[in-house]
Amino acid sequence: MVTKKATVLHQIVRDIFIAAGTGEADADLVAEHLVSSNLRGVDTHGIIQVPLYVRDIREGRLRPGARPRVARRIGSGALVDGQWTFGQVSARFAMEQAIELAGDHRMAVVGLVASTHIGRLGHYVEMAARRQLISIIIGGGYCRDAPRTVPFGGREGALDTNPIAMGFPGLDEEVPILLDFATTTASGVKVINAQRRGEQVPPGWIVDSKGRPTTDPQDFANGGFFAPFGGHKGYALMFAAEMLGRVFTGSDTAAEDGPDYPMFRNQGVTMIVFQADLFSPYTDYEARARELAEEVRGIPPAEGFDRVMIPGDPDRATTEQRSRDGIPIADDIWEQVVEAGRSVGVEVA
């Protein structure tokens, strides 16, 4: 296990992306996003992505330096064309458009297409919460050409991890009330890491090529699939995310001229943003939010639990700990980052 301070990691990641052909501003933005994901404890969307992004730049799937643009704007809605640059750059641009539109119209809906991996969705709902905005982000269309998730009751892939995030201001400016999760039981990176390390995964994460539950990640590698969380209810959310993320935005049309990138070519994202004081003064909303949080946190914990938390509490606690003690990184992940640096002429210590 390697432990690094966030500032050190940021500089390393920034240097690698600059050496790979990224401008300084975008390298800073993406490095900040990835390292903040590690700080929050969302390691699947942290610096583990660095080798993948470097590979995608090298293979022409990711176009550093391209600038996202507003392709269409109607009233309080807009569609952003990410131009296949870093997903973090295009998603930030899309959220900035949503925040601006919500300032004019009190609510906004923004779609994002032609985007590569946008990273942790929670990052963008945090942006909105800092402006006293409630936000919902839904992604769909992942791995459209080779879907990795079985529908409830099915034995072949039809959808994918289709994430959902929501953020609510009112408690903490840095980490709001926040939820951010895939509609599969686990993210793909967790399964792939378990396979590489020769570990089993918990029941309910994956099924084999015939749709049978398994805990062996090798079964996933041999034609298996992810499973939706929560049975038919989680599957319904996954389906809704596909509707809002891909069907609603029309991301398939953008994919026609996109790079050969089966995982993200058809990706579409919808961001819904509205002012928290839409129905009452913000101070009233904030008081009710705090009252609810205190009420739920005050529930006696069940056996095996130290306390009852609300969404965002785990992220807040992990951020405090890792800001103080450093970010732990598994040895095999660190080796991949070191090798990614070496591949572009950056020696990582």
N, C-alpha and C positions, 0 to 999 in steps of 0.2 A: 504493500500500500504506500502510495506517495501522497504527501500533503503539501498543498501550495496555497499561499494567500491569493485572494481574488485579484489584487492589483498585479501580482506577478503573472498569473494566468492570463489576464487581459493583455498584457504586453506581449506574451508569447503568441497568443492567438492572433493578435493584430499583426505582428511581424510576419507570421506565416501567410496570412491572407494578402498582405502587401507584396510579399515575394512571389505569390501566385498570380499577381496581376491586378489586384484590387486597389482602388483609390483609398487614400488615408481615411477619409470621412466614412466611407462604407465599411472599411475594415474595422474602424472603431465601433461603429454601430453594431455590426455582427458580433464582434468580440464581446461587447457589453451584454448583448442578448444571451449568448451562450454561457458566459460566466455567471450571469445572474440566475440562469436556470440551475446551474450547479449550486449556487448559494441558496436557492429555494428548496433544494433537495430533489429537483427533477433532473436527475443525472442522465436520463435517456435523451434529453434534449439539450444537453450541455456540450462540453468540449469533445465528447464522444463523436460529435458530428463533424469535427474538423477534418479528419481524413476523408470523409465522404464528400465534403464540399470541395476539397482540393482535387479529388478525383473527378468530380463533376465539372470543375473549371477546365481541367486538362482535356476532358473528353468532349467539351463543347456543349454540355447540357446546361450549364450555368454560365451566364454571361455578365461577368462583373463589369461595371461601368454603364450598363444599360440603365435607362431611367424609366420608372413607371410613369404612366400618364392616365388622365381621366379620359376614357373612351366615350362615355355618355353621361350626361347629367340632366335629370328631369326633376324639378321641384326639390324635395328633400332626399332624393335618391341619386346615386352615382355608381357607375361601373368603372373599375380601375383595371387597366391592362398592365400587368407586372413586367412585361417585356423580357421575361426569363432571367432577370437579375436575381440577386440574393432574395429569397423569400422574405427575410426580415426587413429588407429595404422596402419591398413593395407592400408588405402588410402594414408597416409603420406609416407609409404614405397613405394607404387606404384608411387607416384609423384616423389620421390627421384630417382627411377629407370628411370623415364621419363626424368628428368633433366640430369642425367648422360648420358643417350643415346643421348640426344640432344646435349650434349657437344661433343660427338664423331662423330655424324652424322648430326648435325645441325637441325634435327627434329626427333621426336619419336612418337610412338603410343604404349600405354600400356593399357592392359585390367586388370580388377580386378574382381575376382569371389570369392565365399565362404566367403562373407563378411557380417557383421552385419551393422547396421545403420552407415553411414559414416559422418553424420552431415552436416554442411554447406559446400556446394561445393566451395563457394567463398574463403574459407580458403586455398584451394589447388591452385587455380589460383593465389592467392596472393603469395604463395611460388614460383611459376614459375616467376611471374613478378619481384620479387626481384632479379632474375638471368637474367633479360633482355630477358625473354622468353614470347611469346604469347601462350596462352593455351585455350583449349576448353575441357570441361568435360561434358559427357552425361551419364545419368543413366537410366536404364530400368529394367523390370522384377519384379518390386515391386508388392506384393500381387498377384502373378501369380495364386495361387490357388483360390483366391477369389477377382478378380479385382474390384476396387472401382470407376472406371471412365467409363462413357458411351462414345462410339465413336460418332462422329457427325452424327446425324440422327438416333441413336440407342436408345434402351430402357433397355438394359442390360449391365452390366459391361464387358469390354474387356481389358482395360489397367489400368494405374494408374497415379500417379503424375509426373512421368518421368521428372526429373529436367535437366536443361541445365545451364551451367555457362561458361563465357568467361572472360579472363583477358588480359589487354594490359598494358605493362610498359610504362613509359615515362613522367608521371606527378608527382606522389607521391610514394615514396618507400614503405610506410606503407599501403596505400589504393590506388591501381591502378585504371585505368579505368576498371570498373567491372560490369558485369551483372550476376545475379544468380536468377533463378526463376523456379518454377514448371510449367509444361505445363497445369496444371489445373488452374482455375481462382484463387483458394486459396489453401493453404496447409491444410492437414488433421487436424493438431493441432488446427488451427483457428476455424474450424467447431466444433470440439469436445469441445473446450473451450466455444464456444457460447452455445452449448447444455447444458453443465454443469451449466452455469450461467443463463439459461433461456432467452437468447437473440436471436433475429432474425439475420440472415446473409444477406448481400447485394444481390440483384438480380444477377443471373448469376453464383453464386458459386456452387449450387447443384441442382439436380433434384430428384423427388420422385421415388418410385419403378416402376412407369409406364413411367418414362422419362419426366415427366412434370416439368417445372421450379417451384421452391419453395424457400421461404426464411426461412422456419421453419427447424432448424437443427434436430428436432425430426423425420422429414420425412427421413432424411439421416440415422438416427439410425434405422429406421424401413424399411430398405431395399433399401434406396435411393443411389444415386451415386454422385460423383463429376462431374463437367462439364468441358470440355476443354476450355481454354481461347480462345477468338478470333474466335469462330465458326469453320468453316472447315479449316482455316489456322492454328490455334492452334492445332487442331486435327492432321493435317499433321505433325507438329513438334513433337507431342507426339508419333505418329507412327514411325517417323524417330528415335526418342530416344529409342524406344523399339528395333528397328533394331540394332542400334549401341551398346546399353547397354546390351541387353540380347542375341539376335540372333548372333551378331558378336562375342561376347566373349564366347558363349557356356555356359552361366552360369547355364542352366538347368542341364547340366551334373554334375557340381559341387554340385548341390542341391540334387542329388540322395543320397549322403552320408551325407547330412547336418542334422542339428537338426530340430526338429518339430517347425518350425518358419515360418508360412505362409507369414508374411509380407516381410521378407528380404531373405528368403532361395534362391529364384531365382534371386536375385538382381545381375546385372552386370553393370560395369562402364567402360567406355572407356575414356582415357585421351590422347589428341592430343597436342603435344608441339613442338614449333619451334622457332628458334632464330629470334628476331625482326630485326636483321641486315642481314637477308637472301638475300635481294635484293638490299640493299643500306647500307652505313655506319650507325651505330646506331645513331650518332649525327644528321644525316639527318632525320631518322625516328622520333627521339624524337622531332625535330623542327616541323615537320609536325603534330605530335600528339598534341603538344601544340598550334599550329596555329588553328587546328580544334576545340580544346576545347575552346579557347578564342573566336573564331567566334560564336560558338553555345551559349556559356554563355552570349555573348553580345547581343543576340536577345532580344528585349523588351518583358517583361512578359505579358501574357494575363491577363484579368480581373480575380481576385481571386488568382493570383500567385505573390509571392514576387520576384522571379527570375527564369531564365531558368537554369536547372542543366543538367549535363551529367551523364551517368552511373558511379556510385561510389561516387558522391557528397553526396547523402543522408547518405551513410555509414560513410563517412568522418565526416560530421557534427554531426551525432549522437555519433560517437566515441569521438570526442572532448568534447561534452556536458557531456556524461556519465563518461568519465575519470575525469572530473572536479567535477561533482555534485553527482556522484554515479549512480548505476544501479537500476531503479525502478522494483519491482517485485510484482505482484498481490498477495493479501493475500492468496488466495486459492492455488496458485502455491507454495508459500513459505511454506505453511502447508504441502504440499506433500513432499517437500525437507526435512523438519524437520522430518517427519514421516519416510522417507527413511533412514535418519541418525539413527533414533532411532531403526529401524529394524536391524541395524548392530552394535548397541552399541555406536553410536556417538551422543552425545548431541549437538544439533545445537542451538546457541543463536541468 
